[in-house]
Amino acid sequence: MKYISTRNQEKEYDFREVFIKGLADDGGLFVPKFIPKLSEKELIKLSNLSYKDLAKEIIYIFCEGTISKEKLSTIVEKSYSTFSKKNVVEIASIGENKLLELFYGPTYSFKDIAMQFIGQLYDYYLKDINKKINIVVATSGDTGSAAIDAIKGKEKMNIFVLHPLDRVSLVQRKLMTTVKDKNVFNIAINGNFDDCQNLVKSLFGDHKFSNSINMSAVNSINWARIVAQSVYYFFTYFKINKRINFSVPTGNFGDVYAGYISKKMGLPIGKLIVATNQNDILHRAISSGNYEAREVKETISPSMDIQAASNFERLIYDIEDQNSEKTKNIMISIINNNKYEINEQSLQRIRENFSSESMNEDETIEIIKKAFANHKIILDPHTAVGFGVIEKLKIKNDCVIIATAHPCKFPEVIHKAIGKNVKLPNDSKDIMKEKENFSVIENDIDKVKSYIAASLAS
Ligand SMILES: *Cc1c(COP(=O)(O)O)cnc(C)c1O
């Protein structure tokens, strides 16, 4: 498969380059030149596979030519050996609807599904490289711990994680800052997630710096993550075996975009529901056509406290006739005016596939209460947003809510909502007592650069 940048479709890349680079040099995101549509026959062939075997088939479509099927199989097996469920994910019932639980990996959020795979992919693609790779990643809470778990202890790699100071949950932070491996560096930025994400983007934009330290990105802009995430849409559809809607708690638009890719590949998905918290830029964009960033608000679902949804550029590219020139101009105007008015035709194209709704803080707490009272299920606050919006949209059944995190990551919120103490699973109990290691740095690109340079020199 050939890839291009959303801002320049002239130049082609292969999967390996797309994976290692993360972001194109022109600032665009990598997308496939063509997305293959699977026939009904091909879908049927995939429909009885175990999660891991399905992952091998789906992922291979995207990386063929850069890796053998056998090697990919080994990588997939290794990636998912760290999960506590044989089939990686679980599908539970919640009333008339289903809950797709994606939190059985080592750091209890769906981010592990892509990140464990990415960690193994680096080992493979870097096996002949002698230079060290430096991962620099911004996190709103869950990406950081998932990336650290996937990359800790690797000889040829360091990882620098930028999280917004005091704006991630305590458990989220401890899962990152108690990891002792020498190649792990935690930075708390005095700012919000968008600040962290902008710092990382600026670091990549500074080619002299980023090339000098061999920087690589594992943020949700990395195409390999999207590919790994599309697998569970296929798996769920095959298990339920009828046309379904997915409600997806959304921040950076990575997860729900993976659903969109699956639909484009021929999976009979109805609507992809973009569920947001009070940081509702995507809900406003889809419902009114106005994509305009506002101040980021701190919420009880911190992993979605985002106003600059990076992956949305991939959707823009697609709905704007897959024209990179148009996309580039729109992105420039978003940067300059902080705003994008989606035209009627494009909006219609979006709404054929997506609907959206948002939940405020009180509504989210109410939903956690209700889910527990009516279904005896404890939802984490992100999943609660996904569950709450289907009621608001009056979708009665045939909906799969993506459960993006385990409630144990947000014990304070759960206690507030239902008065219960959710505990960490046994293998992570000790992190609450262990010593933490992180540096606090101002929201200043030069300070971050100096910190990284000094860490690499010592
Ligand atoms: C990252 C995250 C999200 C948002 O996913 P995106 O791919 O950024 O849209 C939702 N819930 C949880 C728990 C997350 O960690």
The ligand as a MOL file (V3000), in Angstrom:
LIG
                    3D

  0  0  0     0  0            999 V3000
M  V30 BEGIN CTAB
M  V30 COUNTS 15 15 0 0 0
M  V30 BEGIN ATOM
M  V30 1 C -7.6410 8.8070 24.3380 0
M  V30 2 C -8.9220 8.5220 24.9830 0
M  V30 3 C -10.1330 8.9010 24.3950 0
M  V30 4 C -10.2040 9.6830 23.1140 0
M  V30 5 O -9.7560 8.9450 22.0140 0
M  V30 6 P -9.3120 9.7030 20.6600 0
M  V30 7 O -8.7540 8.6460 19.7890 0
M  V30 8 O -8.2660 10.7070 21.0940 0
M  V30 9 O -10.5110 10.3610 20.1270 0
M  V30 10 C -11.3050 8.5380 25.0410 0
M  V30 11 N -11.2940 7.8680 26.2140 0
M  V30 12 C -10.1430 7.4900 26.8090 0
M  V30 13 C -10.2060 6.7620 28.1050 0
M  V30 14 C -8.9250 7.7990 26.2150 0
M  V30 15 O -7.7770 7.4320 26.8020 0
M  V30 END ATOM
M  V30 BEGIN BOND
M  V30 1 1 1 2
M  V30 2 1 2 3
M  V30 3 2 2 14
M  V30 4 1 3 4
M  V30 5 2 3 10
M  V30 6 1 4 5
M  V30 7 1 5 6
M  V30 8 2 6 7
M  V30 9 1 6 8
M  V30 10 1 6 9
M  V30 11 1 10 11
M  V30 12 2 11 12
M  V30 13 1 12 13
M  V30 14 1 12 14
M  V30 15 1 14 15
M  V30 END BOND
M  V30 END CTAB
M  END
